[in-house]
Amino acid sequence: SDMATNKENLQLAYDRTCQALADLSLNPRPNYSIDGRSYSWQSLFDSLLKRQESLLMAMQKDDGPFEIVSWPPGA
C-alpha cells in the first residue's frame, strides 16, 4: 500500500489540529479537577495553537503550495 508522504502527514495533522481548535471554540468547557489533577481547557487550546503554528512552519519548509486555513475564520 502507498505510504503517505511527509507533506500529506503534515497536512492531516494540521487539519486535525484546526478541527480540534474549532471544536474547543464551539464547545468551550470549564477548567476542572478530578482526583487532584486539574485539566485546563485554556492550556489545551494554547497547546493546540502552538502545534498549529509549528505544523504550519514545517509545511512551509516542505516543497509545494499549501492552502492556508486561518483560524478563526476570516482572521
Secondary structure, DSSP 8 states (H G I E B T S, - for coil): -----HHHHHHHHHHHHHHHHHHHHHS----EEETTEEE-HHHHHHHHHHHHHHHHHHHHHSSS------SSTT-
